[in-house]
Amino acid sequence: MSPGRHPAGAPAAGLAAMAADRVVPPAGFTARLTALAAAAMAFLAVFALALALAAGRLADRWQDALAGTATVRVAAPPEAMAGTVRAVLAILAQTPGVAAARPLDSAEQRALLAPWFGPDLSLERLPLPTLIDVVAAPAGFDAEGLAMRLAAEAPGAILDDHGRWRRPLVAAAGRLRLLALAALALIGGTTAAMVALAAEAALAANRQVIGVLRLVGARDAYIARAFVRRFTRRTLFGAAAGTLAGMAAVAAMPAAGAAAGLLDGLAPAGLDWVLPLAIPGLAAIVAFAATRAAAFRLLRELP
Amino acid sequence: MIEFRNVTHRWSGVELLGEVSLQLAPGTFHFLTGPSGSGKTTLLRLAFGELLASAGEVVLFDRDRQRMSRDDLARARRRIGIVHQDCQFIDHLSLAENVALPLLVAGRVAGPEAQALAELLAWVGLADRRAARPPELSGGERQRAALARAVILSPDVILADEPTGNLDWEMSLRLLTLVVELNRMGKAVLIATHDLNLIRAVKAQVAARVLRIRDRRVQLAGAEL
């Protein structure tokens, strides 16, 4: 008999293939819980991501829609109104960066006021100012200089560049996006904590398995890998299911028209639909790192 | 391969073993005897690196156990086959998978040892129990499976703590024949046992030394063994 061979005899039936992670008990409660938690977290992450994207789009939309326009409000006695409006239009025509300017007609003014006073409003009986819609050229105009010139040459004409209410709206949308991103970070952190706790519980419950593996010369990396694979895979599958459910829920949100504002834009647009698909992969990476760290920590503590 | 250099082991200030010097060189066969609680298991666990010496040095394959990293210890353990008294197994794996576990951990599932698994199981009389789970096994079957697992990697050193305690005489001799064969191949063997008949049976086949633990010290046993 040659050294290194068993006295038990010659090669015989082959050993059935046995995956390394088979050493971990197959149906642990913590593993199922991990998948469920990952699904729930991924579902929430899809909403947080959709909110972040929608808030970003909303801020851009408000910025774009309002940045290129301004309004000159002309208040003057009825007999002086036409002259003042002409003077204002002349000033605007000479102002660099103003692409177009035109007074709103009574139909347009009626449409603006209709939400408050109804469609049968008689404008003639109201001392309304004349509104002049100003469209800026792409380079924009010097709003401060224009306001000063209007004050000097056309008293009663006031320039409103919409900045007074545009800035808070854009800032609010930006804050909303930050909040959504913070929620995403919290979801990631919570997922890591939950997976780490579940992995630690699984490791602690499998001390006998760990003891046997050490008995046969398994390195900590080998033992950790068996658990890490299990939890990473569970998290990946759970997160994939949660992501798909979240995307379906976002896609199924009823269209509420322009009046819905943010809600109408919650569903990702175009290529944004690809972004939620990264959630399962990211969740798996988080689970991998969390389980590995927890496993090595616990294995160092075990005798 | 494994050497004790004036090793003392204490637990909670109580000395369990004192001033042990011992060399498990290739091809040596040692029996360790002594009353229950004398320190036989402690000595085996020190030799396996499970316990640390309180004083002196335990050298595993030319490395001081105290200075070995966890990975170094794991690598050393792959060269040591051990049979504990309590024969620990992974309960959700079959008997065959448990016996093959050292191959899996060492990444040698396709090697010649894996090919010999079936015959090894047959040799220890467990061929028809290969699919059984450890909780379904009797004490004797567990001991046989533990010995099969200990030798499947053809380790350099075999440590066994009362490996035949639950076996009948015929099966005990059969298992010892396996260990003697491995010893003849150059493996070092250390067996803790109470069974004097077993010691005599082995001494009839190989030059085995018998050590006795008395008053926490290891001595060479007398000629009566």
Contacts between the chains, C-beta under 8 A, distances in Angstrom:
chain1	res1	chain2	res2	distance
A	1	B	181	7.2
A	1	B	185	7.3
A	3	B	154	7.9
A	3	B	185	5.0
A	3	B	186	6.5
A	4	B	112	7.6
A	4	B	154	5.3
A	4	B	185	7.8
A	5	B	112	6.5
A	5	B	116	7.1
A	5	B	154	7.4
A	6	B	113	7.0
A	6	B	116	4.7
A	6	B	119	7.2
A	6	B	120	5.7
A	6	B	123	8.0
A	6	B	151	7.0
A	6	B	152	7.6
A	6	B	154	6.7
A	7	B	123	7.7
A	7	B	177	7.8
A	7	B	178	5.7
A	7	B	181	3.5
A	7	B	182	6.6
A	7	B	185	7.9
A	8	B	116	5.8
A	8	B	119	4.5
A	8	B	120	4.2
A	8	B	122	7.3
A	8	B	123	4.0
A	8	B	178	6.8
A	9	B	116	6.6
A	9	B	119	3.9
A	9	B	120	8.0
A	9	B	122	7.9
A	9	B	123	7.2
A	10	B	116	7.4
A	10	B	119	7.0
A	11	B	112	5.9
A	11	B	115	3.2
A	11	B	116	5.8
A	11	B	119	8.0
A	12	B	115	6.2
A	12	B	116	6.3
A	12	B	117	7.3
A	12	B	118	4.0
A	12	B	119	4.5
A	12	B	122	8.0
A	13	B	115	7.8
A	13	B	117	7.2
A	13	B	118	3.9
A	14	B	114	6.6
A	14	B	115	6.2
A	15	B	96	7.7
A	15	B	100	5.3
A	15	B	103	6.7
A	15	B	109	5.5
A	15	B	114	4.0
A	15	B	115	7.6
A	15	B	117	5.1
A	16	B	96	7.6
A	16	B	97	8.0
A	17	B	109	7.1
A	18	B	97	5.7
A	18	B	100	6.8
A	18	B	104	5.7
A	18	B	109	6.8
A	20	B	104	6.4
A	22	B	93	6.9
A	22	B	97	7.4
A	23	B	90	6.1
A	23	B	93	7.1
A	23	B	101	7.5
A	23	B	104	7.7
A	25	B	92	5.0
A	26	B	92	6.7
A	208	B	88	6.4
A	208	B	90	7.3
A	208	B	91	7.5
A	209	B	90	5.2
A	211	B	88	5.8
A	212	B	88	5.0
A	212	B	89	6.3
A	212	B	90	5.2
A	212	B	98	7.8
A	212	B	101	7.0
A	213	B	90	8.0
A	213	B	101	7.5
A	213	B	105	6.7
A	214	B	74	7.2
A	214	B	77	7.3
A	215	B	77	7.3
A	215	B	82	6.5
A	215	B	84	7.5
A	215	B	88	6.5
A	216	B	77	7.3
A	216	B	78	7.5
A	216	B	101	5.0
A	216	B	102	4.2
A	216	B	105	5.1
A	216	B	149	7.0
A	217	B	74	5.2
A	217	B	75	6.9
A	217	B	76	7.8
A	217	B	77	3.9
A	217	B	78	3.5
A	217	B	79	8.0
A	217	B	102	6.6
A	217	B	105	5.7
A	217	B	106	6.8
A	218	B	74	6.2
A	218	B	105	4.5
A	219	B	70	7.3
A	219	B	71	5.2
A	219	B	74	4.3
A	219	B	75	7.7
A	220	B	70	5.7
A	220	B	71	7.4
A	220	B	74	7.5
A	221	B	71	7.8
A	222	B	74	8.0
A	222	B	105	6.2
A	300	B	70	7.9
A	303	B	50	7.8
